């Protein structure tokens, strides 16, 4: 399950997708800014929906870190 943290008017969503070659957990983050007209219940539901979609994209490999080492990049794409 993705982790959701409130940061002012935005939310930081963190998803995890396994471990790298050094044994560290691979973490992907995104920032989500909801519209201001949502009620608290609708906001919670929308955040859960966005977090779930982001986590699925991370698990499928659609989200890549821009700061990745070549050895980690090769390891990811040898599995496909």
N, C-alpha and C positions, 0 to 999 in steps of 0.2 A: 504494500500500500504506500502511496506517495505521502510525503509529509507536507503540510500546508502551514505557513507562518505568515502572520499579518505584519506588514511593514508600512505603516502610515496609511495611504490610500490604496496601496497595492498589496498583492500577496505573492510570496515566494513559494514556488512548488518545487519540491525536490523528489526525484525518483532514483532508485538504485537498480543497477543492472549487472549484478555479478561482481567479479573481482578481476583485477589486472594481473600481469605477470609477476608483480612484486607482492601480491597478496593484499593489496589495498582495495577497498570497495569502490566501484565505479559509480560516481554520483553525477546526475544530470540535473540542472536547475533551469527554471524559467520564471519569468515575472508575468503576473496576470493582473490587469486593471479592470475590475468590473464596472458596469455602468452604475451610476449613483442612484438610480430610481428603483433598485431592487430592495425588496423587504428582506429582513434578516433570514427568514426561512428560505426564500428563493435564492438568496446569496449563497447560503450554505449548500444548497442543492446544485447550483451552478458551479461552485468551487469543486465539489466532489466530481462532477461530470468532467470538468476541464482537467483535473488531476488524473482521473482514470484514463482519459484519452492520451495525455502526455506520457503516462506510465506505459501504455500499450505501444506507443510510438518508440519509446526507449527500448522496450523489450524486443521489438521487431527490428531494431537497428536503424530506424529512420532518423534518429537524432544522434549527431556526432559531435564530439568535442572539437573545438577548433585548436585546442592545445593538446595534441596527441603525439606520442612518439611513434616512429616508424615501426618498431618492433610490435607495438600494441596494435597498430593499424593492420599489419600483415596477419597477426594472429586472429583478428576479428574476421577478416575476409577469407581466411583459409577454411573457415567453418561453413561457408556458403556453398 
